[in-house]
Amino acid sequence: MMATAAGYNVRGSMRLKSASLLRFLWLTIAAASAFLSRAGVWCLAADTAQVVDQSPPPGAQTCYEWTGSSCSWEPNLQPMKVSFSKGEDSTFYAYVTPDVSTFYNETKGSRTAVKPLFSGMFGKFINLSPDPVRVWWKGKELGYIADVEAFGSAGTATYVGHVFVVTPPNQKGKVLVEWKMQQGNSLYYYDPFNFDIHKAHKKLSDKQYVYYHMQWHNKLFAEQYKQFTGRDWLALYQQKKPPRYHMWRADYFGQTHQVVTKEIHFVELPTEEELARGVSTYGPRPDFRTSMRKYRHKDPTLTLNLTAISCSPRVFEIRNFLSDLEVEHLLHLALKSNMHRSSVSAGGGGFEESDTRTSTNSWIARQTNIITDALYRRAADLLQMDEALLRWRRASEIPEFTESTVSVAERLQCVHYEVGQQYTPHHDFVMPGLVNLQPSRFATILFYLNDDMRGGETSFPRWENAETGNQLKVKPERGKAILFYNLLPDGNYDEQSMHAALPVQEGDKWLTNLWVWDPIMDHTGDNRL
């Protein structure tokens, strides 16, 4: 498939048309109905077990009405009937992983998937209590994992057999529940009401009950989703929507897509004065971009080939994404910055140092200079997104994007690994908490800056294939990029996107990565449900 990056993908970028507006109104009505229910005004009487209807608007039974576009872009979205009680059926378009034989362009059923040797998994912890709780990993000593707000959730990469305990935030010795991680189950609940909705309805305030009901409803949906797809539903039903942005298909190993971009390589370095000029958070002036043309390759366009090296998760290799000069410039920016010990999410929005991640890192903003701005533009073309989405925008630039004018991309992260340093298997997606639109990391792009080391591969230990239970290893190559998605086409988080930076055995490893969010980059308490 060839795409010309002159604009951006409308299907992916802007799903704010009538279907989305109707869903928003419907969710507003559903929330209001739960508030009114205890007064006997509407929907839910205290002596019934019916749920508040959070399904899409009446009549939204086709993929177009549900996602805002035709599902021809993703044939593995299958209609799934969702039923909570009599008269409350709706249709959800769930992503069903294709038969592994099709990954080899062979007839379905001709091959069987090989079980990964790796026993790692994702554990999601859901708190259905009106009080916050604290989750600990139970080893020789209790290790802090996360604080989970009332009716919220948190998650972590873990392993089969690991044990976690839940306590009140300031009572470490008072265990409320203990979980042992089991193969094939990523969802673990703490519910002081034991999923008795009548009891919860009587004990909770109106506002609390709305949140309890939402998580209870999500649990019922997750059970049906798992039966239909074979995987756990890690997201929040009716809140986490299908990705707005384009997703490249990975139907078979070796499938190639082409992107023709005008964001050609820099092959000569602009002057110090020109680099020091930087660019605005709204992007450089057109005349300044034009004046920089003399430092770029003579060809008018650059062709980027995306080759699928994994179909589940979707991983693509893009050689020669960076020129030698661009690699050297990123290394220069990293070396002159103040590199710090890399950290990991510590739950509750914080970060901490961990033995699971032993590298050092620093951050580079898009507006640092004209070269870094060009790399974001090239990345936007690779993703088939409007480059304006990857920076601050004036309201007139994408007027239909009404929720935010903030970039959906993070700063570039430069990472340095010395001998023995690594990042153990983890996921890039985050549990967004009780916030609108459920924003999370959608796509990850890694840019390799050197290849003169031994070890240091990027591994995907849970990739699906029919030949080996070993991990997929991606060897760093100078200037190469890899793209992988952290979400599935139906909005669920892709547990198989777990990946690792393997230990460097000899030399040093340098890379840069870019995280792009869906639908916005705001998971703070200021945007609460």
Protein Blocks (a to p, Z undefined) as FASTA:
>chain_A
ZZddfbccfklmmccbfklmmmmmmmmmmmmmmmmmmnomgopackbcbdcdfbdcehia
bfklmnopafklmmkbccddddfbghiaccddddddddfklmnopaehiaccdddfblcd
cdddddfbfbdcddddddfbccdfbdcdehiacdddddehiacddddfklmklcfbdcdd
dehiabdcddfklopaklmmmmpcfklmmmmmmmmmmmmmmmmmmmmnopacfbdehklc
cdfbdcdddfbghiacddddfbdcdfbdcdfklmmnopafkbpafklmmmmmmmpcfbfb
dcdddddfbfbdcddddehkbcfklmmmmmmmmmmmccddddddeejhiacddfkbccdc
ddddfklpmmlmmmmmmmmmmnopafklmcccdfklmmmlmmbccdfbdcdddddddehi
acddddfbdcebjaehiiacfbdcdddfbfcbgejiacdfkbccfkbccdcdddddehia
cdddfbdfkopacfklpccddddfbdcddddddddddfbdcfbfklcZZ
